[in-house]
Amino acid sequence: MIKTRKRSRRLRVLAPLAAIALVAAACGDDDDDDAEPADEPAASEDDPAAEEDAPADAGEESAEEITLVMIDNETGELSPIFDARIAEFEAANPGVTIERNTRSFADYLDTILLTVSGDDPPDIFQGNAGYTVDGPMVEAGVVLNLDPYEEQYGWNALFGESALQINSFSEDGQRWGDGPLWGLSPTNEIVGVYYNKTIAADLGIELPPASFEDFEASLATAADAEVLPILAGNIDKWPGGHLYNVVQNAIAPGQENYDWVLRTEGASFATQGNIDAAAKVQEWANAGYINDDLNGLSYDDSTAQFTNGEALYYFAGSWLVGAYQDAEIGFFAMPRVDGEPPAATGALSSPLHVSSSTDHPDLAVEFIDFLTNAEAAEVLSAAGQLPAATGGSTGEGSLAADVSTALGQVAAGGVLVPYLDFALADADPIVAGLQEIFADRVSPEDYVNDVQSAYEAEIAG
């Protein structure tokens, strides 16, 4: 009998519980090892025993080669990991081919909804949590409901039910975190502050900072020494959101913005905390604490410049751990101004979905489980990534350990706030508006009110 999960529409504890699950050491059983995939690869004609063992309902799939087409946006550190896991899956399943296609993240978001709703959709594809991508996909009926597979693969035990809720939606795509499971995420993400250990030591700055005031003091110290305090590249618009997120979570109550992203009734973006956060990043930009060309510099170029030691701080997410793990770089969650446990922006990474129109749903589900299960978690951890599934381990004193510490601090009493752009189908008011904030072309009050107006207009339909 299929086990159906019950969910509350109001998920105030979702993020902290998810973070706890994600930073826990691997101590449970991997239920995947005991699961029997319902969609078996083709049996060899030279192996009668293999034919006898094939399930009776395998039908024509036992006598044909199978190709699953996959589209994803993992062009960075996860890309070679995906390729290696695909090779392992194909070797373990003779006759099965995974045809992988990748696109840049920006191009992906612009095209994926059309791609998966077309006449020839891929069997497997990445989405993006929230109302911008996954909500419309679920509403359009192009994504396979994974609830019938949950007990078979033991995902509740592997990920934790609270973490799975991030990839859940009502069947009409209107209520995020409430309803069936639609996807599985390979990694966990948290946005925080990367810092150059060598520069900090040369300037006599002790990091992580004990308070937000200490952090601000370090900006002045760096600037006085003619060192760029904060490097940012925001021509792509979305990276500027990470800079704002870090400051926002230090100043504004995290639960307010958590509720806003999940469209909890009565939640608003036009709060004093969000106004103060916008004013703070605008103040830093005007003070020269952020590079003047941030709105004209790409994310990739700014990431490379930080690697080369061109600034003290870089605000970004845990997906850069693999790129930075061999450098003298650390990471921390920004302390809150009120001294409470830190809040942070984060989520599970873009989930992997199965097309509702695939000819091989069982095999496709088996494959996305293979990319995300406990064995995959060990592979991801070894590469410096933070797996969504429990099972990986981080080296003591490593950059990955810094990120795990930050997640643990948030889990201990803070809030892990989903990305702000998850709240809107069109995120431009959020990200383009921040470009205006950094350039001092709009007031903090107008910025938050414009975002709230767009939010209300979308909800009203």
C-alpha positions as CSV (number, residue, x, y, z in Angstrom):
1,M,0.0,0.0,0.0
2,I,1.4,3.4,-0.9
3,K,2.1,5.7,2.0
4,T,0.7,9.2,1.5
5,R,2.3,12.0,3.5
6,K,0.1,14.5,5.3
7,R,1.3,18.1,5.3
8,S,0.4,21.3,7.1
9,R,-0.2,24.2,4.7
10,R,1.7,26.4,7.2
11,L,5.2,25.2,7.4
12,R,6.9,27.4,10.0
13,V,9.3,24.7,11.1
14,L,10.1,23.4,7.6
15,A,13.4,25.2,7.0
16,P,15.1,24.6,10.4
17,L,14.1,20.9,10.4
18,A,15.4,20.6,6.8
19,A,18.7,22.2,7.8
20,I,19.1,19.8,10.7
21,A,18.5,16.8,8.4
22,L,21.0,18.1,5.9
23,V,23.9,18.6,8.3
24,A,23.3,15.4,10.2
25,A,26.0,12.7,9.9
26,A,25.1,9.6,8.0
27,C,23.9,7.2,10.6
28,G,20.8,5.6,9.1
29,D,20.3,2.8,6.6
30,D,20.2,3.5,2.9
31,D,16.8,2.1,1.9
32,D,17.8,2.4,-1.7
33,D,19.9,-0.7,-1.5
34,D,16.9,-2.8,-0.7
35,A,14.6,-1.3,-3.3
36,E,13.6,-3.2,-6.4
37,P,13.2,-0.9,-9.4
38,A,9.9,-1.4,-11.1
39,D,11.3,-0.6,-14.5
40,E,14.2,-3.0,-15.2
41,P,16.7,-2.6,-18.0
42,A,16.7,-5.0,-20.9
43,A,17.7,-8.6,-20.2
44,S,20.4,-10.2,-22.3
45,E,19.3,-12.8,-24.9
46,D,22.4,-14.8,-23.9
47,D,21.4,-14.9,-20.2
48,P,18.3,-17.0,-19.7
49,A,18.5,-16.5,-16.0
50,A,18.4,-12.8,-16.4
51,E,15.2,-13.2,-18.5
52,E,13.6,-15.4,-15.8
53,D,14.4,-12.8,-13.2
54,A,12.9,-9.9,-15.2
55,P,9.5,-8.7,-13.8
56,A,6.5,-10.1,-15.6
57,D,5.2,-6.6,-16.3
58,A,8.5,-5.4,-17.9
59,G,6.9,-6.1,-21.3
60,E,8.6,-4.6,-24.4
61,E,11.1,-2.8,-22.3
62,S,12.9,-6.1,-21.7
63,A,13.6,-6.5,-25.4
64,E,14.6,-3.0,-26.4
65,E,17.3,-0.5,-25.8
66,I,16.1,2.5,-23.8
67,T,17.3,6.1,-24.1
68,L,16.3,8.7,-21.4
69,V,16.8,12.3,-22.4
70,M,17.8,14.6,-19.6
71,I,18.1,18.4,-19.6
72,D,19.7,20.3,-16.7
73,N,21.5,23.5,-15.8
74,E,24.4,22.1,-13.9
75,T,27.3,23.7,-15.8
76,G,29.6,24.1,-12.8
77,E,30.9,21.8,-10.1
78,L,28.0,19.3,-10.3
79,S,28.4,18.7,-14.0
80,P,31.3,16.2,-13.9
81,I,29.7,14.5,-10.9
82,F,26.5,14.1,-13.0
83,D,28.5,12.7,-15.9
84,A,30.3,10.2,-13.7
85,R,27.1,9.0,-12.1
86,I,25.5,8.7,-15.5
87,A,28.3,6.4,-16.7
88,E,27.9,4.3,-13.5
89,F,24.2,4.0,-14.1
90,E,24.6,3.0,-17.7
91,A,27.2,0.4,-16.8
92,A,24.9,-1.1,-14.1
93,N,22.0,-1.1,-16.6
94,P,23.0,-2.5,-19.9
95,G,20.9,-1.2,-22.8
96,V,20.1,2.0,-21.0
97,T,21.5,5.3,-22.3
98,I,21.1,8.7,-20.6
99,E,21.3,11.5,-23.1
100,R,22.3,14.6,-21.1
101,N,21.9,18.2,-22.4
102,T,23.0,21.2,-20.3
103,R,22.1,24.9,-20.5
104,S,23.3,27.9,-18.5
105,F,21.1,28.8,-15.6
106,A,19.9,32.0,-17.1
107,D,19.1,30.4,-20.5
108,Y,17.5,27.5,-18.7
109,L,15.0,29.6,-16.7
110,D,14.1,31.4,-19.9
111,T,13.3,28.2,-21.9
112,I,12.5,25.3,-19.6
113,L,8.7,25.8,-19.3
114,L,8.4,25.8,-23.1
115,T,10.7,22.8,-23.4
116,V,8.9,20.6,-21.0
117,S,5.4,21.5,-22.3
118,G,6.3,21.0,-25.9
119,D,5.5,18.0,-28.2
120,D,8.8,16.2,-27.5
121,P,9.7,16.9,-23.8
122,P,12.8,15.3,-22.1
123,D,12.2,12.4,-19.8
124,I,14.1,14.0,-17.0
125,F,14.7,17.7,-16.3
126,Q,15.6,20.2,-13.6
127,G,13.1,22.6,-12.3
128,N,13.4,25.4,-9.7
129,A,11.5,25.5,-6.4
130,G,8.7,28.0,-5.9
131,Y,6.2,29.8,-7.9
132,T,8.5,30.9,-10.8
133,V,9.1,27.4,-12.4
134,D,7.9,24.4,-10.4
135,G,4.5,25.8,-9.6
136,P,3.6,26.5,-13.3
137,M,5.1,23.0,-14.2
138,V,2.8,21.2,-11.7
139,E,-0.2,23.3,-12.7
140,A,0.4,22.4,-16.4
141,G,0.6,18.7,-15.5
142,V,4.0,18.1,-17.1
143,V,5.7,16.7,-14.0
144,L,5.3,13.1,-12.6
145,N,3.9,12.8,-9.1
146,L,6.6,10.9,-7.1
147,D,4.5,10.0,-4.0
148,P,3.9,6.5,-5.3
149,Y,7.6,5.8,-5.3
150,E,8.4,7.3,-1.9
151,E,8.0,4.1,0.2
152,Q,9.9,2.0,-2.4
153,Y,13.0,4.2,-2.1
154,G,12.7,5.3,1.5
155,W,13.1,9.0,0.8
156,N,11.4,10.1,4.0
157,A,14.2,8.5,6.0
158,L,16.9,9.5,3.6
159,F,16.1,13.2,3.2
160,G,13.7,13.9,6.1
161,E,10.1,14.6,5.4
162,S,10.5,18.3,6.2
163,A,13.2,18.6,3.5
164,L,11.0,16.9,1.0
165,Q,8.3,19.5,1.5
166,I,10.5,22.0,-0.3
167,N,9.8,20.0,-3.5
168,S,6.1,19.6,-2.8
169,F,3.2,21.5,-4.4
170,S,-0.6,21.2,-4.4
171,E,-1.7,19.4,-7.6
172,D,-3.0,22.7,-9.0
173,G,0.5,24.3,-8.5
174,Q,-1.0,27.0,-6.2
175,R,0.3,26.0,-2.8
176,W,4.0,25.5,-2.3
177,G,5.0,23.0,0.4
178,D,1.5,21.4,0.5
179,G,0.7,18.3,-1.6
180,P,2.6,15.5,-3.4
181,L,6.3,15.3,-4.0
182,W,7.4,16.3,-7.5
183,G,11.2,16.2,-7.5
184,L,14.4,15.3,-5.8
185,S,17.3,17.7,-5.2
186,P,21.0,16.6,-5.3
187,T,22.4,19.2,-2.9
188,N,21.6,21.7,-0.2
189,E,22.3,25.4,-0.5
190,I,22.8,28.2,2.0
191,V,23.8,31.8,1.1
192,G,26.4,33.4,3.3
193,V,29.8,35.2,3.3
194,Y,33.0,33.8,1.8
195,Y,36.2,35.5,3.1
196,N,39.8,35.5,2.0
197,K,41.7,34.1,5.0
198,T,45.1,35.6,3.9
199,I,43.7,39.1,3.5
200,A,41.9,38.9,6.8
201,A,45.0,37.8,8.6
202,D,47.1,40.6,7.0
203,L,44.5,43.2,8.1
204,G,44.3,41.7,11.6
205,I,40.6,40.9,11.2
206,E,39.3,38.0,13.2
207,L,36.7,36.0,11.4
208,P,34.0,34.8,11.6
209,P,32.8,38.0,13.2
210,A,31.3,37.9,16.7
211,S,28.6,40.4,15.7
212,F,27.1,42.4,12.8
213,E,28.9,45.5,14.2
214,D,32.2,43.7,14.0
215,F,31.5,42.8,10.4
216,E,30.8,46.4,9.5
217,A,33.9,47.5,11.3
218,S,35.9,45.1,9.2
219,L,34.6,46.8,6.0
220,A,36.0,50.1,7.2
221,T,39.3,48.4,8.1
222,A,39.7,46.9,4.7
223,A,38.7,50.2,2.9
224,D,41.2,52.2,5.0
225,A,43.9,49.7,3.9
226,E,42.8,50.2,0.2
227,V,41.5,46.6,0.0
228,L,38.1,46.2,-1.7
229,P,35.8,45.0,1.2
230,I,33.1,43.3,-0.9
231,L,33.2,42.1,-4.5
232,A,30.0,41.5,-6.4
233,G,29.0,40.8,-10.0
234,N,25.4,41.7,-10.8
235,I,25.0,42.1,-14.5
236,D,23.0,38.9,-14.4
237,K,20.7,40.5,-11.8
238,W,20.2,37.5,-9.6
239,P,23.6,37.5,-7.8
240,G,22.8,40.9,-6.3
241,G,20.0,39.2,-4.5
242,H,22.5,37.1,-2.5
243,L,24.2,40.3,-1.2
244,Y,20.8,41.7,-0.2
245,N,19.7,38.4,1.3
246,V,22.7,38.2,3.7
247,V,22.1,41.7,5.0
248,Q,18.3,41.2,5.1
249,N,18.6,38.1,7.2
250,A,20.9,39.9,9.6
251,I,18.4,42.8,10.1
252,A,14.8,41.7,9.3
253,P,13.0,38.9,11.1
254,G,13.6,35.8,9.1
255,Q,10.2,34.3,9.8
256,E,8.5,37.3,8.2
257,N,10.3,36.7,4.9
258,Y,9.9,33.0,5.1
259,D,6.1,33.4,5.4
260,W,6.2,35.9,2.5
261,V,7.9,33.6,0.1
262,L,5.5,30.8,0.9
263,R,2.6,33.3,0.4
264,T,1.3,32.9,3.9
265,E,-1.9,35.0,4.3
266,G,-1.1,38.5,5.6
267,A,2.7,38.3,5.0
268,S,4.2,41.4,3.4
269,F,7.6,42.4,1.9
270,A,7.0,46.1,2.8
271,T,8.4,45.8,6.3
272,Q,10.7,48.1,8.2
273,G,13.3,45.3,8.4
274,N,13.4,44.9,4.6
275,I,13.6,48.7,4.1
276,D,16.5,48.9,6.6
277,A,18.3,46.1,4.8
278,A,17.9,47.8,1.4
279,A,19.2,51.1,3.0
280,K,22.2,49.3,4.4
281,V,23.4,47.7,1.1
282,Q,22.8,51.1,-0.6
283,E,24.9,52.8,2.2
284,W,27.7,50.3,1.6
285,A,27.6,50.8,-2.1
286,N,27.7,54.6,-1.7
287,A,30.6,54.3,0.8
288,G,32.7,52.4,-1.7
289,Y,32.6,49.1,0.2
290,I,31.3,47.3,-2.9
291,N,33.0,47.5,-6.3
292,D,31.6,50.4,-8.4
293,D,31.1,48.2,-11.5
294,L,29.0,45.5,-9.7
295,N,26.0,46.1,-12.1
296,G,28.3,45.7,-15.1
297,L,30.4,42.7,-13.9
298,S,29.3,39.2,-14.5
299,Y,28.8,36.6,-11.8
300,D,31.4,34.3,-13.4
301,D,34.0,37.1,-13.7
302,S,33.4,38.2,-10.1
303,T,33.8,34.6,-8.8
304,A,37.1,34.3,-10.6
305,Q,38.3,37.7,-9.3
306,F,37.5,36.7,-5.7
307,T,39.5,33.4,-6.3
308,N,42.4,35.6,-7.3
309,G,42.3,37.5,-4.0
310,E,40.8,40.8,-5.3
311,A,38.5,41.4,-2.2
312,L,38.0,40.5,1.4
313,Y,34.4,39.2,1.1
314,Y,32.2,37.6,-1.5
315,F,28.5,36.9,-0.8
316,A,27.3,33.7,-2.4
317,G,26.0,30.2,-1.8
318,S,27.4,26.9,-0.9
319,W,27.5,25.7,-4.5
320,L,30.9,27.4,-4.7
321,V,32.4,25.2,-2.1
322,G,33.9,22.8,-4.6
323,A,35.5,25.7,-6.5
324,Y,36.9,27.3,-3.4
325,Q,37.8,24.3,-1.2
326,D,41.5,24.3,-2.2
327,A,42.0,28.0,-1.6
328,E,42.5,30.0,1.6
329,I,38.8,30.8,1.8
330,G,36.4,30.5,4.7
331,F,32.6,30.9,5.1
332,F,30.2,32.1,7.8
333,A,26.5,33.0,8.3
334,M,26.2,36.7,9.0
335,P,25.4,37.4,12.7
336,R,22.1,39.1,13.4
337,V,22.0,42.6,14.7
338,D,19.8,41.5,17.6
339,G,22.2,38.8,18.7
340,E,19.7,36.0,18.0
341,P,20.7,32.8,16.1
342,P,21.5,33.6,12.5
343,A,19.0,33.4,9.7
344,A,20.1,32.7,6.2
345,T,18.7,32.3,2.7
346,G,18.9,28.9,1.2
347,A,17.0,25.8,0.0
348,L,17.6,22.5,-1.6
349,S,19.2,22.8,-5.1
350,S,17.1,22.8,-8.3
351,P,15.1,19.6,-8.2
352,L,15.2,16.8,-10.7
353,H,11.8,16.0,-12.2
354,V,10.4,13.2,-14.3
355,S,8.1,14.1,-17.2
356,S,4.6,13.0,-16.9
357,S,4.7,11.9,-20.5
358,T,7.8,9.7,-20.4
359,D,7.5,6.2,-21.7
360,H,9.7,4.9,-18.9
361,P,8.6,6.5,-15.7
362,D,9.9,3.8,-13.3
363,L,13.4,3.8,-14.9
364,A,13.5,7.6,-14.9
365,V,12.6,7.7,-11.2
366,E,15.3,5.1,-10.5
367,F,17.8,7.3,-12.2
368,I,17.0,10.5,-10.3
369,D,17.2,8.5,-7.1
370,F,20.6,7.3,-8.2
371,L,21.7,10.9,-8.6
372,T,20.5,11.9,-5.2
373,N,20.7,8.9,-2.8
374,A,23.1,8.1,0.1
375,E,25.7,6.7,-2.2
376,A,25.5,9.9,-4.3
377,A,25.8,11.9,-1.1
378,E,29.2,10.4,-0.4
379,V,30.3,11.3,-3.9
380,L,29.0,14.8,-3.5
381,S,30.7,15.3,-0.1
382,A,34.0,14.0,-1.5
383,A,33.8,16.7,-4.1
384,G,33.2,19.5,-1.6
385,Q,29.4,19.7,-2.1
386,L,26.7,19.6,0.5
387,P,24.3,16.7,-0.3
388,A,20.6,17.0,0.3
389,A,20.5,13.4,1.4
390,T,22.2,12.5,4.7
391,G,25.2,10.3,4.1
392,G,28.1,12.6,3.3
393,S,30.8,13.7,5.6
394,T,33.0,16.8,5.6
395,G,36.7,17.1,6.6
396,E,37.4,18.9,9.8
397,G,38.6,22.5,9.2
398,S,37.5,22.4,5.6
399,L,35.4,25.0,3.7
400,A,32.6,22.4,3.5
401,A,32.8,22.1,7.3
402,D,32.5,25.9,7.6
403,V,29.3,25.7,5.6
404,S,28.0,22.8,7.6
405,T,28.7,24.9,10.8
406,A,26.7,27.8,9.3
407,L,23.8,25.4,8.5
408,G,23.9,24.0,12.0
409,Q,23.7,27.5,13.5
410,V,20.7,28.3,11.5
411,A,19.1,25.0,12.4
412,A,19.7,25.6,16.1
413,G,17.3,28.5,16.2
414,G,17.3,30.6,13.2
415,V,15.3,30.4,10.0
416,L,16.4,29.2,6.5
417,V,14.5,31.6,4.3
418,P,13.8,30.4,0.7
419,Y,15.1,32.5,-2.2
420,L,13.0,35.6,-2.6
421,D,12.5,35.1,-6.3
422,F,10.7,31.8,-5.5
423,A,7.7,34.0,-4.5
424,L,7.1,35.5,-7.9
425,A,6.5,34.1,-11.4
426,D,8.4,37.1,-12.7
427,A,11.2,37.9,-10.3
428,D,12.3,41.1,-12.1
429,P,10.8,43.5,-9.5
430,I,13.1,41.9,-7.0
431,V,16.4,41.5,-8.9
432,A,16.2,44.5,-11.3
433,G,15.0,46.6,-8.4
434,L,18.2,45.7,-6.5
435,Q,20.3,47.0,-9.4
436,E,18.5,50.3,-8.9
437,I,19.2,50.2,-5.1
438,F,22.9,49.6,-5.7
439,A,23.1,52.4,-8.2
440,D,21.2,54.7,-5.8
441,R,18.4,55.3,-8.3
442,V,15.5,54.2,-6.1
443,S,14.8,54.7,-2.4
444,P,14.6,51.6,-0.1
445,E,11.0,52.4,0.6
446,D,10.0,52.5,-3.0
447,Y,11.9,49.3,-3.7
448,V,10.1,47.2,-1.1
449,N,6.7,48.7,-2.0
450,D,7.3,48.0,-5.7
451,V,8.1,44.3,-4.8
452,Q,5.0,44.0,-2.6
453,S,2.8,45.5,-5.3
454,A,4.1,43.0,-7.9
455,Y,3.5,40.2,-5.4
456,E,-0.1,41.3,-4.7
457,A,-0.8,41.6,-8.4
458,E,0.4,38.1,-9.1
459,I,-1.7,36.6,-6.2
460,A,-4.7,38.5,-7.5
461,G,-4.2,36.9,-10.9
